[in-house]
Amino acid sequence: MPPVTDWQDVADGVWVRRYDPFDVNVTVVAGSDGVLLVDTRTTLREASELREHLRELPIGEVTHLAFTHAHLDHCLGAGAFPGVAIWGTTGCRTSLQRHGVDQRERWLDWLPEEEGPHLRASPIIPPDHTVRDRARLALGGREVELLHLGRGHTDHDLVVHVPDVEVAVVGDLLEVGAPPQFHDAYPFQWPATLSGVTALDVEVVVPGHGPVTDLGAVTEQEAQLAQLASLCREVLGGVRTRESAIGASPFPRETTEVALTRASETG
């Protein structure tokens, strides 16, 4: 599929491009002695297209990859960058090792049949450099922070912070243009994790999907997630019915139903 956008120059040495399917973002952060690519799309075929598009930028070869999390629309294209160091949280590595194959099988049911061969041909490659809470990556004249701020969309979300140009790449901790997804989420902890993003005090925020935005969108979604967490507590405490919570939720019915289920599972 054609990209949703061309490369967007969002800050000095930082570019973002949106791709279908899923309107997923990939981000490039360049220094004088290294290039970081954040997320790699869904298959080897898609990532090979991405490699060609990287030639449009005034950068050298990619020297580092980072996965915002282990969902395959963000990381299954890594095989198109052999020999490149891959960064992710410890939980991301564990998730791909334990569940990557099963996740890929589920995706075979979700995507059009013609995508099956491309999914099967795409290896699951866990990060070989892991972040527990915080790591620093030197790119030459630029230092990037890799942060695990807490549980949210998953138990292992990575935030890529580029402090010299006030940019944060937050993956699916923030969803723009669609409701957040809760299938692997932690509804009670997600608001506090987004609060950690706000504390970075950046000007540019790159979500996992949808257009580049700012901290206003983070603050808005944090408030919505806090409202939903409160509703979940009331349902689990017997103060409110499930149907009442769905009616009061800031998110659509299906999203809220999944969140209520995850809240009961994760406490």
Beta strands, then each sheet from edge to edge (+ up, - down):
strand 1: 8-11
strand 2: 14-19
strand 3: 24-30
strand 4: 35-38
strand 5: 64-66
strand 6: 85-89
strand 7: 129-131
strand 8: 134-138
strand 9: 143-147
strand 10: 159-162
strand 11: 167-175
strand 12: 204-209
sheet 1: 1+ 2- 3+ 4- 5- 6- 7-
sheet 2: 8+ 9- 10+ 11- 12-
end
